[in-house]
Amino acid sequence: MSTINIEYNLNQAGIIIPEVTKPLASYVPGLIAGDIVYISGQLPSKDGKIIYTGKLGKDLTIEDGQQASKLAVINCLAVLKSCLTNWDWLERIIKITGYIQSEQNFFEQAKVLNGASDLLMQICGEQGQHARAAIGVNALPLNAACEIEMIAKIKA
C-alpha cells in the first residue's frame, strides 16, 4: 500500500482539521490500544455547534445527510490526528460505523454514509478503504443527524 500525503489532500479539498471538541459525557474522544485507534462517536458539529439536526427522511434530505456524515468524519479525523500527532503513523482506516437518525420509513442510511466513505477515500486513498455499517436509529444526542465512530490501524 503506497503512502499518500493526507495533509496535501486535505488542503486540496479545502478541509481544515478542527480542534477536538470536548466530550459530551464521561469518555475519551480517542484511545490507542496496541496498533489500533478507537475513535468515539463524532457528531456533525463545527465550532461547538451541531450543524445538521433532525431525522433523515423527515427533516433532512439524503444530500443533507451526506454533508452531515462528511462533517462527522472530519471530526473523526481530528481525533485521529490528535492521537497520532503525525499522519505518517496512519496505516489505514479499518472501519466506520454510522448511526443515522432516521424517520421510520427511511431506508437510505447507506447512501447517507457514502458522504463519509467517499471523503475518506478522497483524503486517504487506499489507506481510507474501510469496512462499515450504516445503522438507522430513532434518536441521537443533541438531535444530531448522524454520529460516526472509527477504527484505524497505526504503524508499529
MISEFI-123980 format. One record per residue (C-alpha): residue in one letter; x, y, z. Coordinates in steps of 0.02 Angstrom, whole numbers, plus 50000, padded with zeros to 5 digits. Layout:
N
AXYZ;...
This chain:
156
M500005000050000;S500775016549947;T500885031050068;I499775045750024;N500005063850076;I498465066250182;E498885084250230;Y499055088850046;N497395080650003;L496535089750147;N497225106250084;Q496685102449905;A494925098549966;G494875114650069;I494675104850231;I495405111550392;I495515098550528;P494715106650683;E495245105450863;V494505090450951;T492885095151038;K492655091651222;P491685075451254;L489835077351299;A489935064151435;S491155052751528;Y492275045951390;V493845050051292;P493755055251108;G495055042651054;L496045028351129;I497565019051065;A497635000551107;G499174992451031;D499154996950847;I497295001150843;V496495018250872;Y494685018050928;I493785034450897;S492215038250995;G490645043250900;Q490795060650824;L489335071850780;P489135083750632;S489735098750731;K490795113850693;D491435126650818;G490485117750957;K488795118450869;I487825104150789;I487615109350606;Y486415095850547;T484965091150661;G483385081050636;K482875064950552;L483315059150379;G481755056550276;K480795069450377;D481845084950414;L483355081650304;T483705075350127;I484965062050080;E486115076050020;D485965084750190;G486385068150272;Q487905065750162;Q488545082950212;A488205078750394;S489175062350379;K490635071550296;L490695083850441;A490605069850570;V492015060250486;I493075076050479;N492855076650667;C493405058350675;L494965063250577;A495275077250703;V495275064550845;L496355052650744;K497625066350709;S497675071250893;C498075053150936;L499405051250802;T500175068750800;N500825064250626;W499835057150478;D501325046050433;W500845034750579;L499185030150495;E499235013150413;R497395012650366;I495605016050415;I494874999250463;K493035002750493;I491755016350518;T490045014250595;G488745027250553;Y487185029650657;I485905039150554;Q484435047250643;S483025041550530;E481165043450507;Q480255026850524;N480095023750335;F481845029850284;F482935015950215;E484385025250131;Q485625025250275;A486985017950164;K486815032450042;V486965044850186;L488555036450249;N489295037050073;G489685055350109;A490925049950244;S491595034850148;D491895044749989;L492795058350086;L493935045750171;M494395038450001;Q494715055849931;I495825060950077;C496685044450121;G496685034849956;E496945016149978;Q497275019050164;G495485025550175;Q494665009650108;H493655002850253;A492304991050311;R490754999450379;A488994998250448;A487605010850418;I486275009650553;G484625018750564;V484175024750739;N482695033850815;A483675047150911;L485445053550935;P486245065351061;L485815083751034;N484625078650893;A486135076250778;A485765069250606;C487155056450622;E488555050050731;I490095041350663;E491375030950754;M493005025050676;I494325011750700;A496055014350624;K497685004750620;I499335013350654;K501075008150605;A502034998150734;
